[in-house]
């Protein structure tokens, strides 16, 4: 057996870009977080009679999708749940609240025509929504045949949404009133379906956390995102969550949930970073790796000191932990090793460090965050970006990570994979 064949079963267990979504994956691989705000989401929904709008913030790769998949699974018996992945359905570089709303309306309509959800469908409600969607999706009257039904609208809408609305399109159809009309028609369907099925509708909109702060701010500043009369959960970028510009728009939503990373170092009593390992956090992260290895009965193929190093350098970000484990397998294959020891893990960390490009203007803010556990509001200006808050960029790029202490107080620290860079910079200054 070649070295690659030996490592393939282990390597296949660690897929950083894939959240846990299948029932067997959630059953075998999921590790319960302490005080997960997403767990509380189910209780919030059960106590609310009126439609509620939630935001979920967290670092990219922090586990938001996996946590929401668990929510979807647990709600399935008592609610109708619609999952929307904007990352695959919309153009990442040409997106606004308009595309998001049309996508949600289409998915609600698609759910409503499925057998088994809404048995006593009112066709007039569908026709009213169809007519509104036609004015948004089809831009030229000669594109519309005499009898355009929902399947054709779904197909055409998918193509339009994938490339995004152009400015000419939005001007030609005066999109704001049309969107309001579309929302009203979708709300009619939601109300009728919920009365018929005796189940509340929950829409989970994933993927919006991957957009830059400027795009996300413009999107979530629109009041239309809260006008659909059903429970909705939107993911948002971590930098938007802590941006002063978002304070007012955030008031339109009932609650913003924060999915903090798993701490690998303890803060002090003032929530300042320390070098004291957080053994509880590292134990949880170790379980993430061991549960996957248990599937192929290879619990000892990663040595304890290697696992501890990977947990530490992941900064408690789930996707980064999985990526480091996979990279360790790649290093072991290249160096013809039969297990991942600390030296192999160190090589994997060096390999992953290359993905981070730290600029000179980042270091002063990294140093301040590392000393205080707090974000700064200092700004910087770049020709292609204008003036911006440096810590917003540090958060979005995972140069700085957010945590909660045992009393759920938020604190921040430099990503452990960058700590040696910061130490070298500080030594040069002194």
C-alpha positions in Angstrom: 0.0 0.0 0.0 1.4 3.4 -0.9 1.6 6.2 1.6 -1.2 8.1 -0.1 -3.6 5.1 0.0 -2.8 4.7 3.7 -3.7 8.3 4.5 -6.7 8.6 2.2 -9.4 7.4 4.7 -8.0 9.9 7.3 -7.7 12.7 4.8 -11.3 12.2 3.6 -12.6 12.7 7.2 -11.5 16.4 7.2 -13.3 18.5 4.6 -13.0 22.1 5.8 -15.4 23.6 3.2 -18.2 21.2 4.1 -20.4 22.0 7.1 -22.1 19.1 8.9 -25.5 18.8 7.2 -26.4 15.1 6.7 -28.1 13.4 9.7 -25.4 10.8 10.0 -22.7 13.5 10.1 -24.5 15.5 12.8 -25.0 12.3 14.7 -21.4 11.0 14.5 -19.3 14.2 14.3 -21.2 17.0 16.0 -19.7 18.2 19.3 -22.0 20.2 21.6 -20.8 23.8 22.4 -21.4 25.2 25.8 -23.9 28.0 25.9 -24.5 28.0 22.1 -26.8 30.9 21.3 -28.2 28.9 18.4 -29.4 26.2 20.9 -31.4 29.0 22.6 -32.9 29.9 19.3 -35.4 27.0 19.5 -36.6 28.3 22.8 -37.0 31.8 21.4 -39.1 30.6 18.6 -41.4 28.5 20.9 -42.1 31.6 23.0 -42.8 33.9 20.1 -46.3 34.1 18.6 -45.4 36.9 16.2 -42.9 36.5 13.3 -39.3 37.2 14.5 -36.2 38.2 12.6 -32.8 37.0 13.9 -29.3 37.7 12.9 -26.5 35.2 13.5 -22.9 36.6 13.6 -19.6 34.7 13.8 -16.3 34.3 12.0 -16.2 32.6 8.7 -15.8 28.9 9.4 -16.8 29.3 13.0 -19.6 26.7 12.7 -22.7 28.8 12.0 -23.9 26.6 9.1 -23.5 23.4 11.2 -25.3 25.0 14.2 -28.1 26.1 11.9 -28.4 22.6 10.4 -29.0 21.3 13.9 -31.7 23.9 14.4 -33.3 22.9 11.1 -33.2 19.2 12.1 -34.7 19.9 15.6 -37.4 22.2 14.3 -38.5 19.8 11.5 -41.2 18.1 13.5 -43.1 21.2 14.6 -42.2 23.8 12.0 -42.0 24.2 8.2 -38.3 25.0 7.6 -37.0 26.5 4.4 -33.2 26.5 3.9 -31.8 29.1 1.5 -28.1 29.1 0.5 -27.4 32.4 -1.1 -23.8 31.4 -1.8 -25.0 29.0 -4.5 -28.1 30.8 -5.7 -26.8 34.4 -6.0 -23.9 36.2 -7.5 -21.5 36.9 -4.7 -20.2 40.1 -6.4 -23.5 41.5 -7.5 -26.0 41.2 -4.6 -28.4 43.4 -2.8 -31.5 43.1 -0.6 -33.5 42.9 -3.8 -32.0 39.6 -5.0 -32.2 38.2 -1.5 -35.9 39.0 -1.2 -36.8 37.6 -4.6 -34.9 34.4 -3.7 -36.8 34.0 -0.5 -40.2 34.7 -2.2 -39.4 32.1 -4.9 -38.4 29.5 -2.2 -41.6 30.1 -0.3 -43.6 29.7 -3.5 -41.6 26.5 -4.3 -42.3 25.1 -0.8 -46.0 26.0 -1.1 -46.5 23.9 -4.3 -44.8 20.8 -2.9 -47.1 18.0 -2.0 -47.8 17.6 1.6 -47.3 21.1 3.0 -50.3 23.1 2.0 -53.2 20.8 1.0 -55.9 23.4 0.4 -53.9 25.8 -1.8 -55.6 29.0 -3.0 -54.7 29.3 -6.6 -55.6 33.0 -6.7 -52.8 33.7 -4.2 -50.3 31.9 -6.4 -51.5 33.8 -9.5 -51.1 37.1 -7.7 -47.5 36.2 -6.7 -46.8 35.0 -10.2 -47.9 38.3 -11.8 -45.7 40.2 -9.4 -42.7 38.0 -10.1 -43.2 38.3 -13.8 -42.7 42.1 -13.6 -39.4 41.5 -11.7 -38.0 38.5 -13.5 -38.9 39.2 -17.1 -37.6 42.6 -18.3 -39.0 42.8 -21.8 -42.7 42.2 -22.6 -41.9 40.2 -25.7 -40.1 37.7 -23.5 -43.4 36.7 -21.9 -45.4 34.1 -23.7 -49.2 33.9 -23.3 -49.0 31.4 -20.5 -46.0 31.6 -18.2 -46.2 29.4 -15.2 -44.2 29.0 -12.1 -41.7 26.4 -13.5 -40.7 28.9 -16.2 -40.6 31.7 -13.6 -38.4 29.6 -11.4 -36.0 28.8 -14.2 -35.8 32.4 -15.5 -35.5 33.8 -12.0 -32.6 31.4 -11.2 -30.7 32.8 -14.2 -31.4 36.4 -13.3 -30.5 36.0 -9.7 -27.3 34.2 -10.5 -26.0 37.2 -12.3 -27.8 39.8 -10.2 -30.0 42.7 -11.1 -28.4 45.5 -13.1 -29.0 49.1 -12.4 -30.9 49.4 -15.6 -33.2 46.6 -14.6 -33.9 48.1 -11.2 -34.6 51.5 -12.7 -36.9 50.1 -15.4 -39.1 48.2 -13.1 -39.0 50.7 -10.2 -38.0 47.8 -7.9 -38.9 49.0 -4.5 -42.7 49.2 -5.0 -42.6 45.9 -6.9 -40.7 44.2 -4.0 -43.2 45.5 -1.5 -46.0 44.1 -3.6 -44.2 40.8 -3.9 -43.7 40.6 -0.2 -47.4 41.3 0.4 -48.3 38.5 -2.0 -45.8 36.1 -0.3 -47.2 37.1 3.1 -50.7 36.1 1.9 -49.4 32.7 1.0 -47.5 32.4 4.3 -50.6 33.3 6.3 -52.9 30.9 4.4 -50.4 28.0 4.6 -49.7 28.4 8.3 -53.4 28.5 9.1 -54.0 25.3 7.0 -51.0 23.3 8.3 -51.0 24.7 11.9 -47.2 25.0 11.5 -45.2 28.2 11.6 -42.7 28.9 8.8 -39.0 29.3 9.6 -36.7 30.6 6.8 -33.0 30.1 7.3 -30.9 32.4 5.0 -27.3 31.2 5.0 -24.2 32.6 3.2 -24.7 36.3 3.6 -21.9 36.3 6.2 -19.4 35.9 3.3 -19.9 39.3 1.8 -17.8 42.4 2.5 -19.0 44.8 5.1 -20.0 47.6 2.7 -22.3 45.2 0.7 -23.7 43.7 3.9 -24.4 47.1 5.5 -26.3 48.3 2.5 -28.2 45.1 2.3 -29.3 44.9 6.0 -30.1 48.6 6.2 -33.1 47.8 4.1 -36.3 47.5 6.2 -37.8 45.2 3.6 -35.7 42.3 4.9 -37.9 42.3 8.0 -41.3 42.6 6.3 -41.9 38.9 5.5 -44.3 37.6 8.0 -42.5 34.5 9.1 -39.6 33.6 11.3 -36.3 34.4 9.5 -32.7 33.8 10.5 -30.0 35.7 8.5 -26.3 35.1 8.9 -24.1 38.3 8.8 -20.4 39.1 8.6 -18.6 39.3 12.0 -17.2 42.8 11.1 -20.7 44.1 10.5 -21.9 42.9 13.9 -19.3 45.2 15.7 -19.5 48.1 13.2 -20.8 51.4 14.7 -22.5 52.0 11.3 -24.7 49.0 12.0 -26.1 50.0 15.4 -29.2 51.6 14.0 -30.1 49.0 11.3 -29.6 46.2 13.8 -32.5 47.6 15.9 -34.9 46.4 13.2 -34.2 42.8 14.1 -35.4 41.2 17.3 -32.1 39.6 18.3 -28.5 39.3 17.1 -27.0 36.0 18.2 -23.3 35.7 18.5 -21.6 32.4 17.8 -18.2 32.9 19.5 -15.2 30.7 18.8 -14.0 28.1 21.3 -11.3 29.7 23.5 -7.9 28.0 23.5 -6.4 30.5 26.0 -8.1 31.9 29.1 -8.7 35.6 29.6 -7.9 37.2 32.9 -10.6 38.8 35.3 -10.6 41.9 33.0 -11.2 39.8 29.9 -7.6 40.5 28.7 -5.8 37.7 26.8 -3.3 35.5 28.6 -1.1 32.6 27.7 -2.9 30.2 30.1 -4.3 27.3 28.1 -8.1 26.9 28.2 -8.2 23.1 28.8 -12.0 22.9 28.5 -11.9 24.6 25.1 -9.1 22.4 23.9 -10.8 19.3 25.2 -13.9 20.2 23.1 -11.8 20.8 20.0 -9.9 17.6 20.6 -13.2 15.8 20.6 -14.0 17.3 17.1 -10.9 15.5 15.8 -11.3 12.2 17.8 -15.0 11.8 16.7 -14.0 11.8 13.1 -11.1 9.4 13.6 -13.4 7.1 15.5 -15.3 6.4 12.3 -12.2 4.5 10.9 -10.9 3.3 14.3 -7.7 5.3 14.0 -7.9 7.2 17.3 -4.1 7.2 17.8 -3.0 8.3 14.3 -2.7 11.9 15.7 -0.5 12.1 18.8 -1.8 14.1 21.8 0.8 16.9 21.5 0.0 17.2 17.8 -3.7 17.5 18.4 -3.1 20.1 21.1 -1.0 22.2 18.8 -3.6 22.0 16.0 -6.3 23.0 18.5 -4.2 25.9 19.8 -3.3 27.3 16.3 -6.9 26.9 15.0 -7.9 29.7 17.5 -11.0 27.7 18.2 -12.4 28.3 14.6 -13.9 25.0 13.6 -13.2 25.1 9.9 -9.6 26.1 10.5 -9.2 23.2 12.9 -10.5 20.8 10.2 -8.2 22.4 7.6 -5.1 22.1 9.8 -5.9 18.4 10.4 -6.2 17.9 6.6 -3.0 19.7 5.9 -1.3 17.5 8.5 -2.3 14.5 6.5 -0.8 16.1 3.4 2.5 16.7 5.2 2.5 13.2 6.5 2.0 11.8 3.0 4.8 14.0 1.6 7.2 13.0 4.3 6.3 9.3 4.3 5.1 9.3 7.9 2.7 6.8 9.5 1.2 9.2 12.0 0.9 12.9 12.8 3.3 13.9 15.5 4.1 17.4 16.8 6.7 18.0 14.1 4.2 17.1 11.4 1.6 19.4 13.0 4.2 22.3 13.2 4.8 21.9 9.4 1.1 22.0 8.8 0.8 25.2 10.8 3.6 26.8 8.8 1.8 25.8 5.6 -1.5 27.3 6.7 0.2 30.5 8.0 1.0 31.3 4.3 -2.7 32.1 3.7 -2.5 35.2 5.9 -1.1 38.4 4.5 -0.4 40.8 7.4 0.2 44.5 6.4 2.3 47.0 8.3 -0.7 49.0 9.4 -2.3 45.9 10.9 0.4 45.3 13.6 -0.3 48.3 15.9 -3.9 47.3 16.1 -3.0 43.6 16.6 -0.7 44.6 19.5 -3.5 46.7 21.2 -6.1 43.9 20.9 -3.6 41.4 22.3 -2.9 43.6 25.2 -6.4 44.7 26.0 -8.8 42.1 24.6 -10.8 45.0 23.0 -11.3 46.2 19.5 -10.0 49.6 18.5 -11.7 52.1 16.3 -8.6 53.4 14.5 -8.9 53.9 10.8 -6.7 53.6 7.7 -7.1 54.7 4.1 -6.3 52.8 0.9 -6.7 54.1 -2.6 -9.0 51.2 -3.7 -10.9 51.0 -0.4 -11.1 54.5 1.0 -11.2 55.1 4.8 -12.1 52.1 7.0 -11.8 50.8 10.6 -8.8 48.6 10.7 -10.3 46.2 13.3 -13.2 45.6 10.9 -10.8 44.2 8.4 -8.9 42.2 11.1 -12.2 40.6 12.1 -13.3 39.8 8.6 -9.9 38.2 7.7 -9.7 36.3 11.0 -6.5 38.1 12.1 -8.4 38.9 15.3 -10.9 36.4 16.8 -13.8 36.8 19.2 -14.6 34.7 22.3 -16.9 34.7 25.3 -15.7 34.1 28.9 -17.6 32.0 31.4 -19.9 34.9 32.1 -20.6 35.4 28.4 -18.5 38.6 28.3 -17.0 39.1 24.8 -13.3 39.5 24.4 -10.9 39.4 21.5 -7.4 38.2 20.8 -4.9 37.8 17.9 -5.3 34.6 15.9 -2.8 32.2 17.5 -1.4 31.3 14.1 -0.2 34.9 13.8 1.2 35.4 17.3 4.8 34.7 16.3 4.5 37.4 13.6 3.3 39.9 16.2 6.0 39.0 18.6 8.7 39.6 16.0 7.2 43.0 15.1 7.1 44.0 18.8 10.7 42.8 19.3 11.8 44.9 16.3 10.1 48.0 17.8 12.0 47.5 21.0 
